[in-house]
C-alpha cells in the first residue's frame, strides 16, 4: 500500500537527501522508516486476517455449509485470532509507537535504533513463518489460546501446533525488544521541558503499554517453552496422564492474555486522546485522571486473568474475587469515556474523518464495555463464555475499539508520515461502511450467543434459530471488507494531495516539522513549556509559518546496519530447526548466526 | 409535515441506531431451542434472573452515555460564526461524581452476583440423582450409578428431582452445556467437576460442547430429556432390562444378517449394545437403544434410516476426522446393519414429549 507513496522521491527533498533503494530499507535504523515497515507489513497481515474472517463468515452464512472443511475452518479461526492480535493490531500500534513517540517527545530517534530494526525484522520473520504453515496445509488449528491438552502431541500430532508455538515464541522476542526500547526512549529521550505530566496522552498510554508488554510477555514465553518441551522432548507439564495439569496452561496463558487485551487497547486510548482535542479545538479533559485511569486499568489488568476461566469451576471464593476485580476495571474505563465526552463538550467540533473514527470509537467501545460488565458476573458468564456473546463483546472492544482508533490514527497521522492527505469524501465513505459493516457483523452475535450458539464451531444445524442472524452477519462482513477496499483506494489516490506540515492545527510537536519529517526530525531539539506547545505558540505568537526543509549538516545520526536483520534471521533459523524434527544442525547453525549477529552488532560503530 | 434539512440530516444519522433497536426486538421473538433466555431449570433460572438485572443496568447506562455523546456531537459541531471552543482542562467535582456513580451501580450488580455465586456453588438440594458425564472426542457418555445404566448423547432426567452431574473427560477438555436447564462447566481429566440442576418441566433440551476440543467440536451435541417422574421410571426400567442386545425375530432375515455383521465386522470392537454392565474400555459410544434414540452422530443427525445408512456408508463424509473409520461396507451390508440397529429399540420418547421436535 504505502510503498507507492513512499518510494517516490519527495518533492521537498532537501540537502540532507535520503538514501533510497531496497538496501537502504534493509539496513535502516531510522524510526520513521521502521514505523512505515511495521505499518505496511502489519496492514498486509491485517488484510490476511480479514480474508480469513471473510472465509469463516461465508462458511457460516448457511447451516450445514460445506464451503470449507472442518479442519480448514479450525485453521482459519486460529490464524484469524493469532494474526489479528500479534500480526495486525499490535504491530499497527507499533507503527505509531515508532513513528510518533520520538516526534511527540521531541527526540531524533528511539533510544536503541538498531534494536528497533531488530524488533521489526524478528516480527517479520515470525509472521512469515507462522503464515508459511498455510503452504503445507498445516496452519495452527488449536485456537489462538491453544488450550492444553489438545495441543499435546497425542491429540495434535501434526506440525500445526508446532508452527503456532514457534511463531509466537519468535514474535515474543520482537515485542519484548521493542518494549524495552520504547520504555527507555520515553523515559530518557524527552526534550527539554517535556515533563512526564506534559507528555502527549498517546505517549503516556504507549509507556503504560510497554510496561504491560515487559511484564506479560515473559509469562507467555515461559508457557510456550513448557509447551515446546512437552511437544518436542516428551515432558508432561500440561499432560494430565503424565501428572501435568492443563489448567496450569490456562492460568499462564491468561496471566499473559488479559494484560494483552490492554496492550491492544491502551494505544488506541492514546490515539483517541490525541484526535479528540485537536478536532474539538480544546484541551483534553482531565489529563491527570486520564493518565491515572490508564495506569490503573493496566494494574488491575494483571489481577483479573481468571475471569476467562469461570467455567473451569474454581470455587465460589475465586469466582467472587475475580468477578469483582473485573467489575472494578469498569470504573477507570468509565472515567476515560466520560473524560472523552468532556473533551468534546463545549468544543467546536471539526467533523473530519479522524474525528468520525474517534467518535465512532467512543460509541462502539461503550457497547463492548457494557457487555464486558455482563461477563464479569460469574454465574452469567457460565452461560455466555465460549459463545458468540463473547465474540460480540471482544469484537466491539477490539474492532470497535482498537481498529477504529487505529484507522482514526491512520487518517490523522497519514499526512505526517507520508506527506500526503487522505481524501475526506472517501474517508467518510470508509467510515460509514466500516461503522455499518461492523454493527451488522458483530451486533447479531450477541443474540446468537445468548440463544445458544457456541464459538469455534465450523457449522451449525438447521432448526436452532441461528440461520437469519448468521446470514445478516455474513452480509455485514462483506460491507466491512468493502470498506477496506475504499481505504486502500484512498491511500492510492492520496499520491496527488501534498500535505502541509500541520493540516489539522495540532498542538503536539510532530506538527511543528515538515511532512514527512526529515531524517533527523528536528533541526534543533525543541523546548516545551506546556502540554500543547503549538497551541501555546499560536496563542502567544499567532500561527507559525510553514517549516522549511533544512540541510541538517552536522546533525549526528546513527549508522545503518545489517546486523539486526542477520540476527533476526539467525533466530528464525534456530527455531525452524525445531520444526524440522528437532534438527540439531539447523538449530546450532541458527544459534551461530544469532551469536555472530549480536557480536558484530556490538562491535560495530553505532554512528 | 416539512422537516427542516438540518433535522432531516440528524434523523438520518440516527437511522443506524434505530436499526439496532429493531434488531434487538426481533431477537427476542424467535424460537431458539438452545437459548439461555428461556430457563426451564432452577440453575439456569438463577443465572437468567441475575443476567437480566445486569442487562437493565447496562441498557440504562447505554442510553444515557450514548445519548450524551450524540447530543454533544450535534450541539457542538463547528458552525460558521459559531462560538469558539471553551478552553477548560477538567472539572474535579464532575470527575469525582462520574467515578462514584459507576462504582455505585457496580455495587448494585455485585451484591446479587456474589449471592448467586455462593448459592449455585452449594451442593444440590434434596436427594439428587447422580449422573456421571464423560466427554469424549466428539460425543458425551452418561452413566447412572444408581441404576447401573450407561448411555450416550441422550440424558434422561426426572422433572422435579435435582440432578447432580459428576463430570470428567476421557481425552481433551470439553465443556458440558445445557443452556435451558443449567449453564456450562468444563471437564478435565482425572478430576470431577460438578454442575447441578432441577428440571422444572418436561421437554427435550438441546446442548452442545462449548470448549473447543478438536476437529469435530462443531458436531458434539447432546439432548437432555426431562421426563415426568413416572415416564423417567419407565425409561429406567426398560434400560435396566437392556443387559443384552435386543434379540432379533427369527423371520427378520435382513436384521439377522445385520446382527452377524455387527458381531463380525469392526462394530463390536468399539460399541456395546447393552446399557447394563457394558464391557469396559470400548472407545465408541454405547449403542444400547440406538434404534429408539432421537439422534445419531452425537446429537447431530435425526435418527432416520436414511441418516443411519449415510453414516455407515462413510462416517468421514458427514463428520470428517471422527474416530470411526470408513468401513467400506457394501450397500447390502448397510441395509442389513440399519435393519439390525433399528431393532435395538428399548425405550422411546415418552408420548407426552413425542410431539416436541
Interface residues (C-beta under 8 A of the other chain):
Chain A: X69 X70 X71 X73 X74 X141 X142 X143 X147 X148 X149 X150 X155 X240 X241 X246 X247 X280 X281 X282 X283 X284 X285 X286 X287 X288 X289 X311 X312 X313 X315 X316 X319 X320 X323 X324 X327 X328 X330 X331 X334 X335 X337 X338 X339 X341 X342 X344 X345 X346 X347 X348 X349 X350 X351 X359 X362 X363 X366 X367 X370 X371 X373 X374 X377 X378 X379 X380 X382 X383 X384 X385 X386 X387 X435 X436 X439 X443 X444 X446 X447 X450 X451 X452 X453 X454 X455 X456 X457 X458 X459 X460 X461 X463 X464 X465 X466 X468 X469
Chain B: X16 X19 X20 X23 X24 X27 X30 X31 X32 X33 X34 X35 X36 X37 X44 X46 X47 X48 X50 X51 X54 X55 X57 X58 X61 X62 X65 X66 X68 X69 X72 X73 X76 X77 X78 X82 X83 X84 X85 X86 X87 X88 X89 X90 X91 X94 X95 X98 X99 X102 X103 X106 X109 X110 X113 X114 X116 X117 X118 X120 X121 X137 X171 X172 X173 X175 X177 X179 X183 X184 X185 X186 X188 X189 X190 X193 X194 X206 X208 X209 X210 X211 X212 X213 X214 X215 X216 X217 X218 X219 X221 X300 X320 X321 X357
